Amino acid sequence: MLTGRGLFLVASSLLLVLAGLAYGVEEFLLVAVATGALLACGGLALWRGVPSARRGLRLEVDRPVRDLYVDGGGSIGLLLSNAGRRPLAALWLDGGRDWRVTFPGFAGTIRDLAPPPEGPRARRRRRLRQAVGLGPDLAGAVGVGALAGHGLVRLPVDVPSSSRGLWSLAPVTLWCTDPLRLVAWRVARTDAVHVVVVPRPTPPGGPPGSDPGSRPDHHAAAPASASGGGDEFAGLRPYVPGDRLTRLHWPALARTDELMSRSFVEVHRLQIVVDTRPWEIESSVSHAAGTGIAALEAGTPVELRTSGGDEIVVSPGPMGRSALLRALALVAPVGARDGTRSLRPAPVPAAPGGAWRP
């Protein structure tokens, strides 16, 4: 596939051929022939290098192990390894700069996400590039440099942490080119990367102005317990005179010929209501995070609700804190026309060539 530079040379050669034939200038024809020879040499070099590159190259994504906090920084790593013995050069990474943030809500997961639909203009442009055999525009790509045999290179990509939410990075493509970057061929491609940026918890009883209860129109967290009589099934017990008939377990009577009653236990939960109005949601989410974490550490389940009616229950345990923060990170403000926006951070720094060891 031709790169942007290669397509420019092809167009220039055609113009030189037309001008040489029209005006009888043989030098124009010679220049066009030389340009064609460069393209042929580049294609031959690529044809020899692509098979070994496809066999030996591996492009993977190193995701963060811990949750990333708002304004806390963080990065993912693009791990490029060469399993073969032959050194590889002229490798370029296209992508790693366009991020978009979404707020899919409590029920939103990475599996439910789909790539944004392709617009008509982008579809026509893609078909045109495929029709003319045009490859990537390497003007904004990152050069990896020479990669030695059995070498490993890690390219860090900063994750935008300016706001909470689910940040998604489009697939990153690895291209192999000839030394003059006239012809390119795709040798590896990653899947889309999703990273959750969670809010920073505000400790309960934080500084003045951070307590949502200080404003009468704000309802960030309100404790509530289950009603008397219980709401969680605990098991069966022998019937005691005075038990409600609605609690009799008739299958047990049919099996054992004895009356059995269903028993329930009263479960206490902390109910937290998050205000999803755009001008209140961020402070409400931070306060709810601090209050919910304190309840989970005390062994109390947390029931999260939004003013829009969305709800989820988080149970205490090793993953309770992370589940609570991730759920709060995905809460969307009410009335938002679009829960997605794009951001272009700083370009990915180029890594030096050669082997890299973690």
HUWOKA-V899414 format. One record per pair of residues at least 4 apart in sequence whose C-alpha atoms are under 7 Angstrom apart, sorted by the first residue. I is the first residue (numbers start at 1). J is the second residue. D is the distance in Angstrom with one decimal. If there is no record, write none. Layout:
i:I j:J d:D
i:I j:J d:D
This chain:
i:1 j:133 d:5.1
i:1 j:134 d:5.2
i:1 j:135 d:4.8
i:1 j:183 d:5.5
i:1 j:184 d:5.4
i:1 j:185 d:6.1
i:2 j:6 d:5.2
i:2 j:7 d:5.9
i:2 j:133 d:6.1
i:2 j:134 d:4.7
i:2 j:135 d:5.0
i:2 j:182 d:6.1
i:2 j:183 d:4.6
i:2 j:184 d:6.1
i:3 j:7 d:6.2
i:3 j:134 d:6.0
i:3 j:135 d:4.8
i:3 j:136 d:5.5
i:3 j:137 d:5.9
i:3 j:181 d:7.0
i:3 j:182 d:5.5
i:3 j:183 d:5.5
i:3 j:184 d:6.2
i:4 j:8 d:6.3
i:4 j:136 d:7.0
i:4 j:137 d:5.3
i:5 j:9 d:6.4
i:5 j:182 d:5.7
i:6 j:10 d:6.3
i:6 j:182 d:4.2
i:6 j:183 d:6.3
i:7 j:11 d:6.2
i:8 j:12 d:6.1
i:9 j:13 d:6.0
i:9 j:35 d:6.9
i:10 j:14 d:6.3
i:11 j:15 d:6.4
i:12 j:16 d:6.2
i:13 j:17 d:6.1
i:13 j:32 d:4.6
i:13 j:35 d:6.7
i:14 j:18 d:6.2
i:15 j:19 d:6.0
i:16 j:20 d:5.9
i:16 j:28 d:5.3
i:16 j:29 d:6.5
i:16 j:32 d:6.2
i:17 j:21 d:6.1
i:17 j:28 d:6.4
i:17 j:29 d:5.4
i:17 j:32 d:6.4
i:18 j:22 d:6.0
i:19 j:23 d:6.0
i:20 j:24 d:5.2
i:20 j:25 d:4.6
i:20 j:26 d:6.0
i:20 j:28 d:5.2
i:20 j:29 d:5.7
i:26 j:30 d:6.3
i:27 j:31 d:6.2
i:28 j:32 d:6.3
i:29 j:33 d:6.2
i:30 j:34 d:6.2
i:31 j:35 d:6.2
i:32 j:36 d:6.2
i:33 j:37 d:6.2
i:34 j:38 d:6.3
i:35 j:39 d:6.4
i:36 j:40 d:6.1
i:37 j:41 d:6.1
i:38 j:42 d:6.1
i:39 j:43 d:6.1
i:39 j:182 d:6.7
i:40 j:44 d:6.1
i:41 j:45 d:6.1
i:42 j:46 d:6.2
i:42 j:178 d:5.2
i:42 j:182 d:6.6
i:42 j:183 d:6.3
i:43 j:47 d:6.0
i:43 j:183 d:6.2
i:44 j:48 d:6.4
i:45 j:49 d:6.3
i:45 j:178 d:6.2
i:46 j:50 d:5.8
i:46 j:177 d:6.3
i:46 j:178 d:5.6
i:49 j:53 d:6.2
i:50 j:54 d:6.1
i:50 j:176 d:6.9
i:51 j:55 d:6.3
i:52 j:56 d:6.1
i:53 j:57 d:5.5
i:53 j:187 d:6.8
i:54 j:187 d:5.4
i:56 j:82 d:5.2
i:56 j:83 d:4.6
i:56 j:84 d:4.9
i:57 j:80 d:7.0
i:57 j:81 d:5.7
i:57 j:82 d:4.8
i:57 j:83 d:6.3
i:58 j:80 d:5.7
i:58 j:81 d:5.2
i:58 j:82 d:6.6
i:59 j:78 d:6.9
i:59 j:79 d:5.7
i:59 j:80 d:4.7
i:59 j:81 d:6.7
i:59 j:188 d:6.3
i:59 j:189 d:6.8
i:59 j:190 d:6.7
i:60 j:78 d:5.9
i:60 j:79 d:5.1
i:60 j:80 d:6.6
i:60 j:190 d:6.5
i:61 j:77 d:5.8
i:61 j:78 d:4.9
i:61 j:79 d:6.0
i:62 j:76 d:5.7
i:62 j:77 d:4.7
i:62 j:78 d:6.2
i:62 j:79 d:6.8
i:63 j:76 d:5.1
i:63 j:77 d:6.7
i:64 j:75 d:7.0
i:64 j:76 d:6.0
i:67 j:196 d:7.0
i:67 j:197 d:6.7
i:67 j:198 d:6.7
i:68 j:72 d:6.6
i:68 j:74 d:6.4
i:68 j:196 d:6.9
i:68 j:197 d:4.9
i:68 j:198 d:6.1
i:69 j:161 d:6.9
i:69 j:197 d:5.4
i:69 j:198 d:4.9
i:69 j:199 d:5.8
i:69 j:200 d:6.1
i:70 j:161 d:5.0
i:70 j:162 d:6.0
i:70 j:163 d:5.6
i:70 j:164 d:5.8
i:70 j:197 d:6.1
i:70 j:198 d:6.2
i:70 j:199 d:5.5
i:70 j:200 d:6.3
i:71 j:161 d:5.0
i:71 j:162 d:5.4
i:72 j:161 d:6.6
i:73 j:159 d:7.0
i:73 j:161 d:5.9
i:74 j:158 d:6.1
i:74 j:159 d:5.8
i:75 j:156 d:6.3
i:75 j:157 d:5.4
i:75 j:158 d:4.2
i:75 j:159 d:5.0
i:76 j:156 d:5.9
i:76 j:157 d:5.3
i:76 j:158 d:6.5
i:76 j:159 d:6.9
i:77 j:154 d:6.0
i:77 j:155 d:5.6
i:77 j:156 d:4.6
i:77 j:157 d:6.0
i:78 j:154 d:5.5
i:78 j:155 d:5.0
i:78 j:156 d:6.4
i:79 j:153 d:5.9
i:79 j:154 d:4.7
i:79 j:155 d:6.6
i:80 j:152 d:5.7
i:80 j:153 d:5.2
i:80 j:154 d:6.3
i:81 j:150 d:7.0
i:81 j:151 d:5.7
i:81 j:152 d:4.3
i:81 j:153 d:6.4
i:82 j:147 d:7.0
i:82 j:149 d:5.8
i:82 j:150 d:5.0
i:82 j:151 d:5.4
i:82 j:152 d:6.5
i:83 j:149 d:6.6
i:83 j:150 d:4.9
i:84 j:149 d:5.4
i:84 j:150 d:5.9
i:85 j:149 d:4.1
i:85 j:150 d:6.1
i:86 j:148 d:6.9
i:86 j:149 d:5.2
i:87 j:146 d:6.9
i:87 j:147 d:5.6
i:87 j:148 d:4.3
i:87 j:149 d:4.9
i:88 j:146 d:5.7
i:88 j:147 d:5.1
i:88 j:148 d:6.4
i:89 j:145 d:5.9
i:89 j:146 d:4.3
i:89 j:147 d:6.2
i:90 j:145 d:6.2
i:90 j:146 d:6.9
i:90 j:176 d:6.0
i:90 j:177 d:5.5
i:90 j:178 d:6.5
i:90 j:179 d:6.2
i:91 j:143 d:6.1
i:91 j:144 d:5.5
i:91 j:145 d:6.3
i:91 j:174 d:6.9
i:91 j:175 d:5.8
i:91 j:176 d:4.8
i:91 j:177 d:6.5
i:92 j:141 d:6.1
i:92 j:142 d:5.5
i:92 j:143 d:4.6
i:92 j:144 d:5.8
i:92 j:174 d:5.7
i:92 j:175 d:5.1
i:92 j:176 d:6.5
i:93 j:141 d:5.5
i:93 j:142 d:5.1
i:93 j:143 d:6.5
i:93 j:172 d:6.8
i:93 j:173 d:5.7
i:93 j:174 d:4.7
i:93 j:175 d:6.3
i:94 j:141 d:4.7
i:94 j:142 d:6.7
i:94 j:172 d:5.9
i:94 j:173 d:5.2
i:94 j:174 d:6.4
i:95 j:141 d:7.0
i:95 j:172 d:4.8
i:95 j:173 d:6.5
i:96 j:157 d:6.6
i:96 j:169 d:6.8
i:96 j:172 d:6.0
i:96 j:348 d:6.8
i:97 j:344 d:5.6
i:97 j:345 d:6.1
i:97 j:347 d:6.1
i:98 j:169 d:6.3
i:98 j:170 d:6.9
i:98 j:342 d:6.8
i:98 j:343 d:6.1
i:98 j:344 d:5.0
i:99 j:167 d:6.5
i:99 j:168 d:5.6
i:99 j:169 d:4.9
i:99 j:342 d:5.6
i:99 j:343 d:5.2
i:99 j:344 d:6.3
i:100 j:167 d:5.6
i:100 j:168 d:5.4
i:100 j:169 d:6.8
i:100 j:340 d:6.4
i:100 j:341 d:5.3
i:100 j:342 d:4.1
i:100 j:343 d:6.0
i:101 j:165 d:6.0
i:101 j:166 d:5.4
i:101 j:167 d:4.4
i:101 j:168 d:6.3
i:101 j:340 d:5.4
i:101 j:341 d:5.6
i:101 j:342 d:6.5
i:102 j:165 d:5.9
i:102 j:166 d:5.2
i:102 j:167 d:6.6
i:102 j:339 d:5.3
i:102 j:340 d:4.6
i:103 j:165 d:5.5
i:103 j:166 d:6.3
i:103 j:330 d:4.6
i:103 j:331 d:5.8
i:103 j:332 d:5.0
i:103 j:339 d:5.7
i:104 j:108 d:4.7
i:104 j:330 d:5.7
i:104 j:331 d:7.0
i:104 j:332 d:6.8
i:105 j:330 d:4.8
i:105 j:331 d:4.6
i:105 j:332 d:5.9
i:106 j:310 d:7.0
i:106 j:311 d:7.0
i:106 j:312 d:6.7
i:106 j:327 d:5.2
i:106 j:330 d:6.1
i:106 j:331 d:6.3
i:108 j:112 d:6.5
i:109 j:113 d:6.9
i:110 j:194 d:7.0
i:118 j:122 d:6.2
i:118 j:123 d:6.3
i:119 j:123 d:6.1
i:120 j:124 d:6.2
i:121 j:125 d:6.2
i:122 j:126 d:6.1
i:123 j:127 d:6.2
i:124 j:128 d:6.1
i:125 j:129 d:6.2
i:126 j:130 d:6.2
i:127 j:131 d:6.1
i:128 j:132 d:6.4
i:129 j:133 d:5.9
i:129 j:134 d:4.8
i:130 j:134 d:6.1
i:135 j:184 d:6.2
i:142 j:350 d:6.0
i:143 j:350 d:6.3
i:144 j:350 d:6.4
i:144 j:351 d:6.2
i:144 j:353 d:6.4
i:145 j:352 d:6.7
i:145 j:353 d:4.7
i:146 j:353 d:4.9
i:146 j:354 d:6.1
i:147 j:151 d:6.1
i:147 j:353 d:5.8
i:147 j:354 d:5.0
i:147 j:355 d:6.7
i:148 j:354 d:5.5
i:148 j:355 d:6.2
i:151 j:354 d:6.5
i:151 j:355 d:4.1
i:151 j:356 d:6.5
i:152 j:355 d:4.9
i:152 j:356 d:4.9
i:152 j:357 d:6.6
i:153 j:355 d:6.1
i:153 j:356 d:5.1
i:155 j:351 d:6.0
i:156 j:348 d:6.9
i:157 j:348 d:5.8
i:161 j:197 d:6.4
i:164 j:197 d:4.8
i:164 j:198 d:5.3
i:164 j:199 d:5.7
i:164 j:329 d:5.4
i:165 j:196 d:5.9
i:165 j:197 d:5.4
i:165 j:198 d:6.8
i:165 j:329 d:5.0
i:165 j:330 d:5.2
i:166 j:194 d:6.6
i:166 j:195 d:5.8
i:166 j:196 d:4.5
i:166 j:197 d:6.4
i:166 j:330 d:6.7
i:167 j:194 d:5.7
i:167 j:195 d:5.2
i:167 j:196 d:6.1
i:168 j:192 d:6.9
i:168 j:193 d:5.6
i:168 j:194 d:4.5
i:168 j:195 d:6.4
i:169 j:192 d:5.7
i:169 j:193 d:5.0
i:169 j:194 d:6.5
i:170 j:192 d:5.0
i:170 j:193 d:6.8
i:171 j:189 d:6.7
i:171 j:190 d:5.2
i:171 j:191 d:5.0
i:171 j:192 d:4.6
i:172 j:189 d:5.7
i:172 j:190 d:5.4
i:173 j:188 d:6.0
i:173 j:189 d:4.4
i:173 j:190 d:6.6
i:174 j:186 d:6.0
i:174 j:187 d:5.9
i:174 j:188 d:5.1
i:174 j:189 d:6.0
i:175 j:184 d:6.2
i:175 j:185 d:5.5
i:175 j:186 d:4.5
i:175 j:187 d:5.8
i:176 j:184 d:5.6
i:176 j:185 d:5.3
i:176 j:186 d:6.3
i:176 j:187 d:6.6
i:177 j:181 d:5.4
i:177 j:183 d:5.7
i:177 j:184 d:4.4
i:177 j:185 d:6.5
i:178 j:182 d:6.5
i:178 j:183 d:6.1
i:178 j:184 d:7.0
i:196 j:326 d:6.9
i:197 j:329 d:6.6
i:198 j:325 d:5.7
i:198 j:326 d:5.9
i:198 j:329 d:4.8
i:199 j:286 d:6.0
i:199 j:325 d:6.7
i:199 j:329 d:6.0
i:200 j:286 d:5.9
i:201 j:286 d:4.7
i:201 j:287 d:6.2
i:201 j:289 d:4.8
i:201 j:290 d:4.4
i:202 j:206 d:6.4
i:202 j:286 d:5.2
i:202 j:287 d:4.9
i:202 j:289 d:6.7
i:202 j:290 d:4.8
i:203 j:290 d:4.8
i:203 j:291 d:6.8
i:204 j:290 d:5.8
i:204 j:291 d:5.5
i:205 j:211 d:6.6
i:206 j:210 d:6.1
i:206 j:211 d:6.4
i:210 j:283 d:7.0
i:211 j:287 d:7.0
i:212 j:218 d:5.8
i:212 j:219 d:6.8
i:212 j:220 d:6.0
i:212 j:284 d:6.5
i:213 j:218 d:6.3
i:213 j:219 d:6.6
i:218 j:275 d:6.8
i:219 j:273 d:6.4
i:219 j:274 d:6.8
i:219 j:275 d:6.1
i:220 j:272 d:6.5
i:220 j:273 d:5.2
i:220 j:274 d:4.8
i:220 j:275 d:5.8
i:220 j:284 d:5.2
i:220 j:288 d:6.3
i:221 j:271 d:6.9
i:221 j:272 d:4.2
i:221 j:273 d:5.2
i:221 j:274 d:6.8
i:221 j:288 d:6.0
i:222 j:271 d:5.8
i:222 j:272 d:5.4
i:222 j:273 d:6.5
i:223 j:270 d:4.8
i:223 j:271 d:5.0
i:223 j:272 d:6.7
i:224 j:269 d:6.3
i:224 j:270 d:5.5
i:224 j:271 d:5.4
i:225 j:268 d:4.6
i:225 j:269 d:5.2
i:225 j:270 d:6.6
i:226 j:230 d:6.7
i:226 j:266 d:6.6
i:226 j:267 d:5.9
i:226 j:268 d:5.5
i:226 j:269 d:6.8
i:228 j:266 d:6.8
i:229 j:266 d:6.3
i:230 j:264 d:5.4
i:230 j:265 d:4.8
i:230 j:266 d:3.6
i:230 j:267 d:6.3
i:231 j:264 d:6.3
i:231 j:265 d:6.5
i:231 j:266 d:6.0
i:231 j:267 d:6.8
i:232 j:264 d:5.4
i:232 j:265 d:5.6
i:232 j:266 d:6.8
i:232 j:267 d:6.9
i:233 j:263 d:6.3
i:233 j:264 d:4.6
i:233 j:265 d:6.6
i:234 j:263 d:5.6
i:234 j:264 d:5.0
i:234 j:265 d:6.1
i:235 j:262 d:6.0
i:235 j:263 d:5.5
i:236 j:260 d:6.3
i:236 j:261 d:5.6
i:236 j:262 d:4.7
i:236 j:263 d:5.8
i:237 j:260 d:5.6
i:237 j:261 d:5.5
i:237 j:262 d:6.5
i:237 j:263 d:6.8
i:238 j:259 d:6.4
i:238 j:260 d:4.7
i:238 j:261 d:6.0
i:239 j:243 d:7.0
i:239 j:259 d:5.4
i:239 j:260 d:4.9
i:239 j:261 d:5.2
i:247 j:261 d:5.4
i:247 j:262 d:5.3
i:248 j:260 d:5.9
i:248 j:261 d:4.5
i:248 j:262 d:6.3
i:249 j:253 d:6.8
i:249 j:260 d:5.5
i:249 j:261 d:5.6
i:249 j:262 d:6.3
i:250 j:254 d:6.4
i:251 j:255 d:6.3
i:252 j:256 d:5.9
i:252 j:260 d:6.4
i:253 j:257 d:4.6
i:253 j:258 d:4.9
i:253 j:259 d:5.3
i:253 j:260 d:6.7
i:269 j:300 d:6.0
i:269 j:301 d:5.1
i:269 j:302 d:5.7
i:269 j:303 d:6.6
i:270 j:300 d:6.8
i:270 j:301 d:6.3
i:270 j:302 d:4.9
i:270 j:303 d:6.0
i:271 j:302 d:6.0
i:271 j:303 d:4.7
i:271 j:304 d:6.1
i:272 j:288 d:6.5
i:272 j:303 d:6.1
i:272 j:304 d:5.0
i:272 j:305 d:6.0
i:273 j:304 d:6.1
i:273 j:305 d:4.7
i:273 j:306 d:5.3
i:273 j:307 d:6.7
i:274 j:284 d:5.8
i:274 j:285 d:6.3
i:274 j:288 d:6.9
i:274 j:305 d:6.1
i:274 j:306 d:4.7
i:274 j:307 d:6.3
i:275 j:280 d:6.4
i:275 j:281 d:5.5
i:275 j:284 d:6.0
i:275 j:306 d:6.2
i:275 j:307 d:5.6
i:276 j:280 d:6.6
i:276 j:281 d:4.7
i:276 j:306 d:6.5
i:276 j:307 d:6.1
i:276 j:332 d:6.9
i:276 j:333 d:4.8
i:276 j:334 d:5.5
i:277 j:281 d:5.6
i:277 j:333 d:5.7
i:277 j:334 d:5.6
i:278 j:333 d:5.2
i:278 j:334 d:6.6
i:280 j:284 d:6.1
i:281 j:285 d:5.9
i:281 j:333 d:6.5
i:282 j:286 d:6.3
i:283 j:287 d:6.2
i:284 j:288 d:6.0
i:285 j:289 d:6.1
i:285 j:328 d:6.3
i:286 j:290 d:6.5
i:287 j:291 d:6.2
i:288 j:292 d:5.8
i:289 j:293 d:6.0
i:289 j:325 d:6.4
i:290 j:294 d:6.4
i:291 j:295 d:6.4
i:292 j:296 d:6.2
i:292 j:302 d:6.3
i:293 j:297 d:6.2
i:293 j:321 d:6.0
i:294 j:298 d:6.4
i:295 j:299 d:6.4
i:295 j:300 d:5.2
i:296 j:300 d:5.2
i:296 j:301 d:6.2
i:296 j:302 d:7.0
i:296 j:316 d:4.9
i:296 j:320 d:6.8
i:299 j:316 d:5.6
i:300 j:316 d:6.5
i:301 j:314 d:5.9
i:301 j:315 d:4.7
i:301 j:316 d:5.8
i:302 j:313 d:5.7
i:302 j:314 d:5.2
i:302 j:315 d:6.5
i:303 j:312 d:5.9
i:303 j:313 d:4.4
i:303 j:314 d:6.3
i:304 j:311 d:5.4
i:304 j:312 d:5.3
i:304 j:313 d:6.1
i:305 j:309 d:6.5
i:305 j:310 d:5.6
i:305 j:311 d:4.3
i:305 j:312 d:6.7
i:306 j:310 d:5.3
i:306 j:311 d:6.5
i:314 j:320 d:6.3
i:314 j:323 d:6.9
i:314 j:324 d:6.4
i:315 j:320 d:6.0
i:316 j:320 d:5.1
i:319 j:323 d:6.0
i:320 j:324 d:6.1
i:321 j:325 d:6.3
i:322 j:326 d:6.0
i:323 j:327 d:6.1
i:324 j:328 d:6.3
i:325 j:329 d:6.1
i:326 j:330 d:6.6
i:327 j:331 d:6.9
